[in-house]
Amino acid sequence: MDLSQYTELFRAETRDHLTTLNRLLLEWEQQPDRPEPVAGIFRAVHTVKGMAATMGYARVADLAHRAETLLDLLRASGRTVAEDELELLFRTADALEALVEATVAGREGEVDVTPLLADLDAAASRREPSEQPGRRRRISFVAMPVGTGRKVEVDLLPDCALKGARALLVLKRMEALGTVLGVEPAPAALSGEEFDGHFAFRLESQAPNDRVEAEVRAAGDVRTVRVEAPDAAGEGERDTAGRTRHIRVDLRRLDVLMNVIGELVTARGRLEHLALARKDPDLADSVGAISGLTRRLQSEILQARMTPVWQVFDRFPRLVRDVARELGRQVQFRVEGKEIELDRAILDEIGDPLVHILRNAVDHGIESPEERSAAGKPPAGQITLAAMRDRETVVIIVSDDGRGIRRDRILAEAKRRGVVDEHADHIADDQLLRVLGRSGFSTAEGVSAVSGRGVGVDVVLTRMRELGGSVEVRSAPGQGTTFTLRLPPTLAIVRALLARVGSERYALPLTHVAETVELVPDRVTAFEGRDALLLRDEVLPLVHLRDVLAIGGEAPERRPVVVLQLGDRRAGLVIDRMEGQQEIVVKTFTPPHGTLPIFSGATVLGDGEPVLILDAGGLV
């Protein structure tokens, strides 16, 4: 049977189980006396072992089995898990992840887990019950049979006199419940001297798992029974009628659908433009019906791509824990808003920026326990990662209660590099972000494995600009730092305001548009060396797009101002005129070196004209 078609499914499901494994290990580390996490950890490792054996990935299955053996002993001992045993399990989780990726890619020989296997066996030996000093637990594993039905693994008691007969009795009782398939080892081998009392099979039956386990144990001399649900391949959540409600879909298929709907939206815009020019009522009605259907299809496809942020957030508690241990910090990490959804394409891209921010929070933000105690703070610092909705954007906030950004050191380094005026005596939050975002800028006294190379904030700003988002930073000495990332829910298709300056048109996504007002000359004043508009009780800084783009010619007498808002920051963008709104298909690009950082992509309008998409974050 060719199992290569299931490789991606195996990788995806294994990642899910390893994420669960890391989460439960962190819970167990925080409360080592609780028995609940170890049961979930055991299930996750056992499932990975079964799937790997089914796929024929012997090294993955063997590593998972060694970990399972240690976990079984830890679970049975009733004693608190030791710190070195937890660290060994964390190492095992990392090794499983690396070995799975290498094996799926056909490079399993590049990952050497031999020392880890020896450490797992040694830890298991130390946990062996004292009443069986000469008995070693088996370290072989049974490859789970391929096929349908649920997997069942059975361990007979070590002192069972007739293991083969007892195993056959178990199989006979199972045949009364349904169809038994793919017994491993083969039934003929169950009576051999080498049979150690461990066997597995698949069962096709309508009986619930607890009934299956009860029937197995009723055969006698059974030590453990593990019953798993049928393979997830092709399975999904079922409704009350037993019909599948959810299935796994390759993300590439959704990407293709998204590209097709993008082309359809462009064609729809062209059709609407032609219908408007022809002024034919029948044509207008038909185009309206097509537009409605297209929008519905577009909405459904976009919704299918939306993914909860927990799928990225769940790997960060382990990251924070490891960095904190490496640096000798104590950190309490909290995650909020994990149910908020983002387009999968955006979700895949925000992982690296968040890694940089979190590592910086632990390294530069959170003080050592001694320093915190001297400042009257609890020894353990707080880092919070939160996601929330704010109008048409998704906001991700990373905050800490550490020392805050050392503005004096930032200012001194910025002066040394000529980034700010040498006579400046203060650096504001907005300027702070621009300085920190310069490539290679760092105030670290040395380069470590965690930070010091001056690439963190630069990576964050670059990636957020590519995603059409924005970054804000707020910091107070001794109180901590907050990074706020604002993102559009989806990158593919957005509604935009069409703005004209001179002979060129530009698209401005409505995500960050608060309102539009008319530029009244009498209300224009000067503020901090630049034009500003007195808007109600607010002094609104102005950005003249004609000046930014160095467009010549005479500006119209009456001009609109588009008020842009990114969190607490607001600015007015002065353009020549507005030309309505339109849904656009965003095509991101990497601008050539030296290009103004005010464009996030390009699009083609309904009349066939290509236009650049303005980045509000680069303008405000």
C-alpha positions as CSV (number, residue, x, y, z in Angstrom):
1,M,0.0,0.0,0.0
2,D,1.4,3.4,-1.0
3,L,1.3,5.6,2.0
4,S,3.2,8.6,0.5
5,Q,-0.2,10.3,-0.3
6,Y,-0.7,10.6,3.5
7,T,2.6,12.3,4.2
8,E,1.3,15.8,4.5
9,L,-1.7,14.6,6.6
10,F,0.8,12.8,8.9
11,R,2.9,15.9,9.2
12,A,-0.1,18.2,9.9
13,E,-1.6,15.9,12.5
14,T,1.8,15.2,14.2
15,R,2.3,19.0,14.5
16,D,-1.0,19.2,16.3
17,H,-0.1,16.5,18.7
18,L,3.3,17.9,19.4
19,T,1.8,21.3,20.1
20,T,-0.5,19.7,22.6
21,L,2.5,17.9,24.0
22,N,4.4,21.1,24.6
23,R,1.4,22.8,26.1
24,L,0.8,20.0,28.6
25,L,4.5,19.8,29.5
26,L,4.4,23.4,30.4
27,E,1.3,22.8,32.6
28,W,3.0,19.9,34.2
29,E,6.1,22.0,34.9
30,Q,4.0,24.6,36.6
31,Q,2.1,22.1,38.7
32,P,4.1,18.9,38.9
33,D,1.8,17.3,41.5
34,R,-1.2,17.3,39.1
35,P,-1.9,13.9,37.4
36,E,-4.0,15.3,34.6
37,P,-1.3,16.7,32.3
38,V,0.7,13.4,32.2
39,A,-2.4,11.5,30.9
40,G,-2.7,14.0,28.0
41,I,1.0,13.9,27.4
42,F,0.9,10.1,27.2
43,R,-2.0,10.1,24.8
44,A,-0.2,12.6,22.5
45,V,3.1,10.6,22.4
46,H,1.2,7.4,22.0
47,T,-0.8,8.8,19.1
48,V,2.4,10.0,17.4
49,K,3.9,6.6,17.8
50,G,0.9,4.9,16.3
51,M,0.8,7.2,13.3
52,A,4.5,6.9,12.7
53,A,4.5,3.1,12.9
54,T,1.5,3.1,10.4
55,M,3.5,5.2,8.0
56,G,6.6,3.0,8.4
57,Y,8.6,5.7,10.1
58,A,10.4,3.3,12.5
59,R,12.8,5.8,14.1
60,V,10.0,8.3,14.9
61,A,7.9,5.4,16.4
62,D,10.9,4.1,18.4
63,L,11.7,7.5,19.9
64,A,8.0,8.0,20.8
65,H,7.9,4.5,22.3
66,R,10.9,5.2,24.5
67,A,9.2,8.4,25.8
68,E,5.9,6.5,26.2
69,T,7.7,3.9,28.4
70,L,9.1,6.6,30.7
71,L,5.7,8.4,30.8
72,D,4.0,5.1,31.7
73,L,6.4,4.6,34.6
74,L,6.0,8.2,35.8
75,R,2.3,7.8,35.6
76,A,2.3,4.6,37.6
77,S,4.9,5.6,40.2
78,G,2.6,8.1,41.9
79,R,5.7,10.3,42.7
80,T,6.3,13.9,41.7
81,V,8.1,14.2,38.4
82,A,11.7,15.5,38.7
83,E,13.0,18.6,37.0
84,D,15.6,16.6,35.0
85,E,12.9,14.2,33.8
86,L,10.7,17.2,32.6
87,E,13.7,18.7,30.8
88,L,14.3,15.3,29.2
89,L,10.7,15.2,28.0
90,F,11.0,18.8,26.6
91,R,14.1,17.6,24.7
92,T,12.1,14.6,23.4
93,A,9.4,16.9,22.1
94,D,12.0,19.0,20.2
95,A,13.6,15.8,18.8
96,L,10.3,14.4,17.7
97,E,9.5,17.6,15.8
98,A,12.9,17.6,14.1
99,L,12.8,13.9,13.3
100,V,9.3,14.1,11.9
101,E,10.2,17.0,9.6
102,A,13.5,15.3,8.5
103,T,11.8,11.9,7.9
104,V,8.9,13.4,5.9
105,A,11.6,15.2,3.7
106,G,13.5,11.9,3.3
107,R,16.5,13.1,5.4
108,E,16.0,11.2,8.7
109,G,19.7,10.3,8.8
110,E,20.5,14.0,9.5
111,V,18.9,13.8,12.9
112,D,20.8,11.8,15.5
113,V,18.7,10.8,18.5
114,T,20.9,8.0,19.8
115,P,22.1,10.0,22.9
116,L,18.5,10.9,23.7
117,L,17.3,7.3,23.4
118,A,20.0,6.3,25.9
119,D,18.9,9.1,28.3
120,L,15.2,8.0,28.0
121,D,16.2,4.4,28.7
122,A,18.3,5.4,31.7
123,A,15.5,7.6,33.1
124,A,13.1,4.7,32.7
125,S,15.5,2.3,34.5
126,R,15.6,4.7,37.5
127,R,11.8,4.7,37.6
128,E,11.5,0.8,37.4
129,P,9.5,-0.6,40.4
130,S,11.9,-1.7,43.1
131,E,10.1,-5.0,43.5
132,Q,11.3,-6.0,40.0
133,P,15.0,-5.2,40.1
134,G,16.0,-7.6,37.4
135,R,13.3,-7.0,35.0
136,R,13.8,-4.5,32.2
137,R,10.9,-3.1,30.2
138,R,10.8,-3.9,26.6
139,I,11.9,-1.2,24.2
140,S,10.7,-2.7,21.0
141,F,7.5,-1.4,19.5
142,V,4.7,-3.0,17.5
143,A,4.0,-1.4,14.1
144,M,0.3,-0.5,14.1
145,P,-1.6,-2.4,11.4
146,V,-2.7,-0.3,8.4
147,G,-6.4,-0.3,7.6
148,T,-9.8,1.0,8.9
149,G,-11.3,0.8,12.3
150,R,-9.9,2.0,15.7
151,K,-6.5,1.0,16.9
152,V,-6.3,-1.2,20.0
153,E,-3.0,-1.9,21.9
154,V,-2.9,-4.4,24.7
155,D,-0.2,-5.1,27.4
156,L,-0.5,-8.3,29.4
157,L,0.9,-8.6,32.9
158,P,4.6,-9.5,33.0
159,D,3.9,-12.6,35.2
160,C,1.1,-13.9,32.9
161,A,1.8,-17.6,32.6
162,L,0.3,-18.3,29.1
163,K,0.7,-15.0,27.2
164,G,-0.2,-16.4,23.8
165,A,-3.3,-18.1,25.1
166,R,-4.4,-15.0,26.9
167,A,-3.8,-12.9,23.8
168,L,-5.9,-15.2,21.6
169,L,-8.7,-15.0,24.3
170,V,-8.7,-11.2,24.0
171,L,-9.0,-11.5,20.2
172,K,-11.9,-13.9,20.5
173,R,-13.8,-11.5,22.8
174,M,-13.1,-8.7,20.3
175,E,-14.6,-10.8,17.4
176,A,-17.8,-10.9,19.4
177,L,-17.9,-7.0,19.1
178,G,-17.0,-6.7,15.5
179,T,-14.3,-7.4,12.9
180,V,-10.7,-7.8,14.0
181,L,-8.1,-6.8,11.4
182,G,-4.3,-6.7,11.0
183,V,-3.2,-8.3,14.2
184,E,0.5,-7.4,15.0
185,P,2.4,-9.6,15.6
186,A,0.7,-12.2,13.5
187,P,-1.6,-14.6,15.4
188,A,0.8,-17.5,14.7
189,A,3.6,-15.6,16.5
190,L,1.5,-15.1,19.7
191,S,2.3,-18.6,20.9
192,G,6.1,-18.2,20.3
193,E,8.6,-17.9,23.1
194,E,9.6,-14.4,22.0
195,F,6.1,-13.0,22.4
196,D,6.4,-10.5,25.3
197,G,2.7,-9.9,25.9
198,H,2.3,-6.7,23.8
199,F,0.1,-6.8,20.7
200,A,-2.1,-4.6,18.6
201,F,-4.9,-4.8,16.2
202,R,-7.7,-2.8,14.5
203,L,-11.3,-3.3,15.4
204,E,-14.3,-2.4,13.2
205,S,-17.2,-2.1,15.6
206,Q,-20.0,0.2,16.7
207,A,-19.2,-0.5,20.4
208,P,-18.0,2.5,22.4
209,N,-14.3,2.7,23.5
210,D,-15.2,1.9,27.2
211,R,-17.0,-1.2,26.2
212,V,-14.0,-2.4,24.1
213,E,-11.7,-1.7,27.0
214,A,-13.9,-3.6,29.5
215,E,-14.1,-6.6,27.2
216,V,-10.4,-6.7,26.8
217,R,-9.8,-6.5,30.6
218,A,-12.4,-9.2,31.1
219,A,-10.1,-11.7,29.4
220,G,-7.8,-11.4,32.5
221,D,-4.1,-10.7,33.1
222,V,-4.3,-7.4,31.2
223,R,-2.0,-4.7,32.4
224,T,-2.9,-1.8,30.0
225,V,-5.4,-1.2,27.2
226,R,-5.2,1.7,24.8
227,V,-8.1,2.3,22.4
228,E,-7.9,5.1,19.9
229,A,-10.4,6.7,17.6
230,P,-10.4,5.8,13.9
231,D,-7.7,7.5,11.7
232,A,-8.4,11.1,11.1
233,A,-7.7,10.8,7.4
234,G,-10.9,11.5,5.6
235,E,-12.7,11.9,8.9
236,G,-14.2,15.0,10.4
237,E,-16.7,16.3,12.9
238,R,-20.1,14.8,12.3
239,D,-23.5,16.2,12.7
240,T,-26.5,14.5,14.4
241,A,-27.2,12.5,11.3
242,G,-23.7,11.1,11.2
243,R,-22.6,13.2,8.2
244,T,-19.1,14.6,8.1
245,R,-19.1,18.4,8.8
246,H,-15.4,19.1,8.6
247,I,-12.7,17.8,6.4
248,R,-9.0,18.7,6.0
249,V,-8.3,20.6,2.8
250,D,-4.8,21.3,1.4
251,L,-4.1,25.0,1.8
252,R,-2.8,25.1,-1.8
253,R,-6.3,24.4,-3.0
254,L,-7.6,27.4,-1.1
255,D,-4.8,29.5,-2.5
256,V,-5.8,28.5,-6.1
257,L,-9.5,29.3,-5.3
258,M,-8.4,32.6,-3.9
259,N,-6.4,33.5,-7.0
260,V,-9.4,32.5,-9.2
261,I,-11.8,34.6,-7.1
262,G,-9.3,37.5,-7.3
263,E,-9.4,37.3,-11.1
264,L,-13.2,37.1,-11.0
265,V,-13.4,40.2,-8.8
266,T,-11.2,42.1,-11.4
267,A,-13.4,40.8,-14.2
268,R,-16.5,41.8,-12.2
269,G,-15.1,45.3,-11.8
270,R,-14.5,45.5,-15.6
271,L,-18.0,44.3,-16.3
272,E,-19.6,46.9,-13.9
273,H,-17.5,49.6,-15.6
274,L,-18.8,48.6,-19.0
275,A,-22.4,48.3,-17.8
276,L,-22.2,51.8,-16.4
277,A,-20.9,53.1,-19.7
278,R,-23.6,51.4,-21.8
279,K,-26.5,52.6,-19.7
280,D,-28.5,49.4,-20.6
281,P,-31.0,48.5,-17.8
282,D,-31.2,44.8,-18.7
283,L,-27.4,44.6,-18.8
284,A,-27.2,46.5,-15.5
285,D,-29.6,44.0,-13.9
286,S,-27.6,41.0,-15.1
287,V,-24.4,42.5,-14.0
288,G,-25.9,43.3,-10.6
289,A,-27.0,39.6,-10.2
290,I,-23.5,38.4,-11.2
291,S,-21.9,40.8,-8.8
292,G,-24.1,39.6,-5.9
293,L,-23.2,36.0,-6.6
294,T,-19.5,36.8,-6.9
295,R,-19.5,38.6,-3.6
296,R,-21.2,35.7,-1.9
297,L,-18.7,33.3,-3.4
298,Q,-15.8,35.6,-2.4
299,S,-17.1,35.8,1.2
300,E,-17.4,32.1,1.5
301,I,-13.9,31.5,0.2
302,L,-12.4,34.2,2.5
303,Q,-14.3,32.6,5.5
304,A,-12.8,29.2,4.6
305,R,-9.3,30.7,4.9
306,M,-9.9,32.3,8.3
307,T,-7.9,30.5,11.0
308,P,-7.9,31.0,14.8
309,V,-4.7,32.7,16.0
310,W,-4.1,29.9,18.6
311,Q,-2.6,27.8,15.8
312,V,0.4,30.2,15.9
313,F,0.1,31.4,19.5
314,D,0.3,27.9,21.0
315,R,4.0,27.6,20.2
316,F,5.0,30.7,22.1
317,P,4.6,29.6,25.7
318,R,7.4,27.0,25.1
319,L,9.5,29.7,23.4
320,V,9.2,32.1,26.3
321,R,9.9,29.4,28.8
322,D,13.1,28.3,27.0
323,V,14.5,31.8,26.6
324,A,13.7,32.7,30.2
325,R,15.5,29.6,31.5
326,E,18.5,30.4,29.2
327,L,18.7,34.0,30.6
328,G,17.9,33.2,34.2
329,R,14.6,35.1,34.2
330,Q,11.3,34.2,35.8
331,V,8.4,34.8,33.5
332,Q,4.7,34.3,33.7
333,F,3.3,34.2,30.2
334,R,-0.4,34.8,29.5
335,V,-2.2,34.4,26.1
336,E,-5.6,36.1,25.5
337,G,-8.0,36.1,22.5
338,K,-6.9,32.9,21.0
339,E,-10.2,32.5,19.2
340,I,-9.7,35.6,17.0
341,E,-9.4,34.7,13.3
342,L,-7.0,35.8,10.6
343,D,-6.5,34.8,7.0
344,R,-4.2,31.8,7.0
345,A,-1.8,33.7,4.7
346,I,-1.4,36.5,7.3
347,L,-1.2,34.0,10.2
348,D,1.7,32.2,8.6
349,E,3.6,35.4,8.2
350,I,3.2,36.9,11.7
351,G,5.0,34.1,13.5
352,D,8.5,35.5,13.0
353,P,7.7,39.1,14.0
354,L,6.1,37.8,17.2
355,V,9.1,35.6,17.9
356,H,11.4,38.6,17.7
357,I,9.1,40.8,20.0
358,L,8.7,38.0,22.6
359,R,12.4,37.2,22.7
360,N,13.2,40.9,23.1
361,A,10.6,41.2,25.9
362,V,12.3,38.4,27.9
363,D,15.9,39.6,27.1
364,H,15.7,43.4,27.2
365,G,12.4,43.9,29.1
366,I,12.1,41.5,32.0
367,E,14.7,42.1,34.7
368,S,16.5,39.4,36.7
369,P,14.6,38.2,39.9
370,E,17.1,40.1,42.0
371,E,16.7,43.3,40.1
372,R,12.9,43.1,40.2
373,S,12.9,42.4,44.0
374,A,15.2,45.4,44.6
375,A,12.7,47.5,42.6
376,G,9.7,46.3,44.7
377,K,8.4,44.0,41.9
378,P,7.5,40.3,42.1
379,P,10.4,38.1,41.1
380,A,8.5,36.7,38.1
381,G,7.8,39.1,35.3
382,Q,4.6,39.2,33.3
383,I,4.4,39.0,29.5
384,T,1.0,39.1,27.8
385,L,0.2,38.2,24.2
386,A,-3.3,39.2,23.3
387,A,-5.4,39.3,20.1
388,M,-8.6,41.4,19.6
389,R,-10.9,43.0,17.0
390,D,-10.9,46.7,16.5
391,R,-13.3,47.9,13.8
392,E,-12.0,46.4,10.6
393,T,-8.6,45.3,11.9
394,V,-7.1,42.6,14.1
395,V,-4.9,43.9,16.9
396,I,-2.2,41.8,18.4
397,I,-0.6,43.2,21.6
398,V,2.6,42.1,23.3
399,S,3.2,43.7,26.7
400,D,5.6,43.2,29.6
401,D,6.0,44.8,33.0
402,G,9.8,45.0,32.8
403,R,12.2,47.9,32.9
404,G,10.9,49.6,29.8
405,I,13.0,50.7,26.8
406,R,16.1,52.6,28.0
407,R,15.7,55.8,26.0
408,D,18.9,57.3,27.2
409,R,20.9,54.4,25.7
410,I,18.8,54.5,22.5
411,L,19.3,58.2,22.2
412,A,23.1,57.9,22.8
413,E,23.5,55.2,20.1
414,A,21.2,57.1,17.7
415,K,23.4,60.2,18.1
416,R,26.5,58.1,17.6
417,R,25.1,56.8,14.3
418,G,23.9,60.2,13.2
419,V,20.3,59.0,13.2
420,V,19.0,61.9,15.3
421,D,20.2,65.4,15.8
422,E,23.2,65.5,18.2
423,H,21.5,68.2,20.3
424,A,18.3,66.2,20.8
425,D,17.6,65.5,24.5
426,H,14.5,63.3,24.2
427,I,13.2,60.6,21.9
428,A,9.4,60.2,21.5
429,D,7.6,56.9,21.0
430,D,7.0,57.4,17.3
431,Q,10.6,58.3,16.7
432,L,11.7,55.5,18.9
433,L,10.2,52.9,16.6
434,R,11.8,54.4,13.5
435,V,15.2,54.4,15.3
436,L,14.9,50.8,16.6
437,G,13.7,49.7,13.1
438,R,16.9,50.7,11.4
439,S,18.8,47.6,10.2
440,G,21.6,46.6,12.5
441,F,20.6,49.1,15.3
442,S,21.2,47.6,18.7
443,T,22.3,48.8,22.2
444,A,23.2,45.3,23.4
445,E,26.7,45.1,24.8
446,G,27.3,41.8,23.2
447,V,25.8,39.3,20.8
448,S,24.1,36.3,22.3
449,A,22.0,33.4,21.1
450,V,18.9,35.4,22.0
451,S,19.6,38.9,20.7
452,G,22.1,41.7,20.1
453,R,22.4,41.7,16.3
454,G,20.0,44.5,15.7
455,V,17.6,42.7,13.3
456,G,14.5,42.1,15.5
457,V,12.5,45.3,15.2
458,D,13.7,45.7,11.6
459,V,12.2,42.3,10.7
460,V,8.9,43.2,12.5
461,L,8.5,46.5,10.6
462,T,9.4,45.1,7.3
463,R,7.0,42.1,7.6
464,M,4.2,44.3,8.9
465,R,4.6,46.7,6.0
466,E,4.4,43.8,3.6
467,L,1.2,42.6,5.2
468,G,-0.4,46.1,5.0
469,G,-0.3,46.4,8.8
470,S,1.2,48.8,11.3
471,V,3.3,48.8,14.5
472,E,3.1,51.0,17.5
473,V,5.3,51.0,20.6
474,R,4.7,52.5,24.1
475,S,7.2,52.3,26.9
476,A,7.5,53.8,30.4
477,P,10.6,53.4,32.6
478,G,10.2,50.8,35.2
479,Q,6.7,49.9,34.0
480,G,7.3,48.0,30.8
481,T,6.8,48.1,27.1
482,T,3.8,47.4,24.8
483,F,4.1,46.6,21.1
484,T,0.8,46.9,19.2
485,L,0.4,45.2,15.8
486,R,-2.6,46.1,13.6
487,L,-3.4,43.9,10.7
488,P,-6.2,43.6,8.1
489,P,-8.2,40.3,8.6
490,T,-7.3,39.3,5.0
491,L,-4.8,40.3,2.4
492,A,-6.4,39.0,-0.7
493,I,-9.4,41.3,-1.4
494,V,-10.1,44.6,0.4
495,R,-12.3,47.6,-0.1
496,A,-10.3,50.7,-0.9
497,L,-10.7,54.4,-1.5
498,L,-9.5,55.6,-4.9
499,A,-7.5,58.8,-4.6
500,R,-6.2,60.9,-7.5
501,V,-3.1,63.1,-7.3
502,G,-2.1,64.8,-10.5
503,S,-2.6,62.3,-13.3
504,E,-2.1,59.2,-11.1
505,R,-4.6,57.2,-9.1
506,Y,-3.8,55.4,-5.9
507,A,-5.8,52.9,-3.8
508,L,-6.0,53.4,0.0
509,P,-7.5,50.5,2.0
510,L,-10.4,51.6,4.1
511,T,-9.0,49.6,7.1
512,H,-7.3,52.7,8.5
513,V,-9.6,55.4,7.0
514,A,-11.5,57.2,9.9
515,E,-13.3,59.9,7.8
516,T,-12.9,62.4,5.0
517,V,-13.2,66.2,5.4
518,E,-12.6,69.2,3.1
519,L,-9.3,71.1,3.4
520,V,-10.3,74.6,4.6
521,P,-7.3,77.0,4.3
522,D,-8.4,79.1,7.2
523,R,-8.1,76.1,9.5
524,V,-4.6,75.1,8.5
525,T,-1.9,76.0,11.0
526,A,1.7,75.0,11.8
527,F,2.5,72.3,14.4
528,E,6.0,71.1,15.2
529,G,7.3,72.5,11.9
530,R,4.6,71.0,9.6
531,D,1.1,71.8,8.4
532,A,-1.8,70.8,10.6
533,L,-5.6,71.0,10.3
534,L,-7.8,72.2,13.2
535,L,-10.4,69.5,13.1
536,R,-13.0,70.1,15.8
537,D,-11.0,70.0,19.1
538,E,-8.0,68.2,17.5
539,V,-4.8,69.4,15.8
540,L,-4.4,67.0,12.9
541,P,-0.9,66.7,11.3
542,L,-1.2,66.9,7.5
543,V,0.7,64.8,4.9
544,H,0.5,66.3,1.4
545,L,0.7,63.3,-1.0
546,R,1.6,65.6,-3.9
547,D,4.7,66.7,-2.0
548,V,5.6,63.2,-0.8
549,L,5.5,61.9,-4.4
550,A,7.2,65.0,-5.8
551,I,4.4,65.5,-8.3
552,G,4.6,68.8,-10.1
553,G,1.9,71.0,-11.4
554,E,-0.7,73.1,-9.6
555,A,-3.0,71.6,-7.0
556,P,-6.8,72.1,-7.2
557,E,-8.3,74.9,-5.2
558,R,-10.6,72.5,-3.3
559,R,-9.0,69.4,-1.9
560,P,-10.2,66.6,0.4
561,V,-8.4,65.3,3.4
562,V,-8.5,61.6,4.2
563,V,-8.2,61.1,8.0
564,L,-6.0,58.1,8.7
565,Q,-6.0,56.4,12.1
566,L,-3.7,53.8,13.4
567,G,-4.4,53.2,17.1
568,D,-3.7,56.5,18.9
569,R,-2.0,58.0,15.9
570,R,-4.0,60.2,13.4
571,A,-3.0,62.2,10.4
572,G,-4.7,63.8,7.4
573,L,-3.7,62.8,3.9
574,V,-4.2,65.6,1.5
575,I,-5.1,64.5,-2.1
576,D,-6.4,66.2,-5.2
577,R,-9.7,64.4,-5.3
578,M,-11.5,61.2,-4.4
579,E,-12.9,58.8,-7.1
580,G,-15.1,56.5,-5.1
581,Q,-14.6,53.1,-3.5
582,Q,-13.9,49.8,-5.0
583,E,-13.0,46.2,-4.0
584,I,-9.5,45.5,-5.1
585,V,-7.4,42.4,-5.3
586,V,-4.1,43.0,-3.5
587,K,-0.9,41.9,-5.2
588,T,1.9,42.4,-2.8
589,F,5.4,43.1,-4.0
590,T,8.9,43.9,-2.6
591,P,9.7,47.5,-3.7
592,P,13.1,48.2,-5.2
593,H,15.8,49.5,-2.8
594,G,15.4,53.2,-2.2
595,T,11.7,53.3,-3.0
596,L,9.6,55.3,-0.5
597,P,8.1,53.0,2.1
598,I,4.6,54.1,1.5
599,F,3.4,51.4,-0.9
600,S,2.2,47.9,0.2
601,G,1.2,46.5,-3.1
602,A,-0.6,47.0,-6.4
603,T,-3.9,46.2,-8.0
604,V,-5.7,46.4,-11.3
605,L,-9.0,48.4,-11.4
606,G,-12.1,47.6,-13.2
607,D,-11.2,49.8,-16.1
608,G,-8.0,47.9,-16.5
609,E,-5.6,50.5,-15.1
610,P,-3.0,49.3,-12.7
611,V,-2.5,51.4,-9.5
612,L,-0.3,51.3,-6.5
613,I,-1.7,50.7,-3.0
614,L,-0.8,53.2,-0.3
615,D,0.4,52.0,3.1
616,A,-1.2,54.0,5.8
617,G,1.5,52.9,8.3
618,G,4.2,54.6,6.1
619,L,2.2,57.8,5.8
620,V,1.1,58.5,9.4
